[in-house]
Amino acid sequence: MPAADEIAAAVDGIGTDEDRIYRALETAPHDHSRGPWIEQLRFIFTEHTGRSLDEALQDELSGAELERAQHLLQ
């Protein structure tokens, strides 16, 4: 899943590319398939990185940035 790879790359190494995270999360569908898509994103991210997506976002973002990412995951 490209979104999982993009988020993994955005949080890898020194610094975080917040805009890359948002762009990846914004690719989620806005119909009945959104929930399963987000579940798959979380699963694949964990499989690829060994970290949960939610924990990675909490480690890498804070304040309004974290709130924006969490909102995009709903």
C-alpha positions as CSV (number, residue, x, y, z in Angstrom):
1,M,0.0,0.0,0.0
2,P,1.6,3.2,-1.1
3,A,0.3,5.3,1.8
4,A,1.9,3.0,4.4
5,D,5.2,3.3,2.5
6,E,5.0,7.1,2.3
7,I,4.3,7.4,6.0
8,A,7.1,5.0,6.9
9,A,9.5,7.1,4.8
10,A,8.2,10.4,6.3
11,V,9.0,9.2,9.9
12,D,12.2,7.4,9.1
13,G,15.5,8.9,10.2
14,I,16.1,12.4,11.5
15,G,13.2,14.8,11.2
16,T,9.6,14.2,10.2
17,D,8.0,15.2,6.9
18,E,4.6,16.2,8.2
19,D,3.3,17.2,4.7
20,R,4.2,13.7,3.4
21,I,2.2,12.1,6.2
22,Y,-0.8,14.3,5.5
23,R,-0.7,13.7,1.7
24,A,-0.6,9.9,2.3
25,L,-3.5,10.0,4.8
26,E,-5.5,12.2,2.4
27,T,-5.5,9.4,-0.2
28,A,-8.0,7.5,2.0
29,P,-11.3,7.0,0.2
30,H,-14.3,9.0,1.3
31,D,-16.9,6.3,0.9
32,H,-17.9,3.0,2.6
33,S,-14.4,1.6,2.0
34,R,-12.7,4.2,4.2
35,G,-12.8,2.0,7.4
36,P,-11.3,-1.1,5.8
37,W,-8.7,1.1,4.0
38,I,-7.6,2.6,7.3
39,E,-7.4,-0.8,8.9
40,Q,-5.3,-2.1,6.1
41,L,-3.1,1.0,6.3
42,R,-2.5,0.3,10.0
43,F,-1.8,-3.4,9.4
44,I,0.7,-2.8,6.6
45,F,2.5,0.0,8.4
46,T,3.0,-2.3,11.3
47,E,4.1,-5.2,9.1
48,H,6.7,-2.9,7.3
49,T,8.0,-1.0,10.3
50,G,7.4,-3.1,13.5
51,R,5.6,0.0,15.0
52,S,2.0,0.7,15.2
53,L,0.9,3.6,13.0
54,D,-0.8,5.4,15.9
55,E,2.3,5.1,18.1
56,A,4.6,6.3,15.3
57,L,2.4,9.4,14.7
58,Q,2.3,10.2,18.5
59,D,6.1,9.9,18.6
60,E,6.7,12.1,15.6
61,L,3.9,14.7,15.8
62,S,2.4,16.8,18.5
63,G,-0.3,19.4,19.1
64,A,-2.2,20.5,16.0
65,E,-0.1,18.3,13.7
66,L,-1.0,15.2,15.7
67,E,-4.7,16.2,15.8
68,R,-4.7,16.7,12.0
69,A,-3.3,13.3,11.4
70,Q,-5.6,11.6,13.9
71,H,-8.6,13.4,12.3
72,L,-7.5,12.0,8.9
73,L,-7.5,8.5,10.3
74,Q,-11.2,8.7,11.3
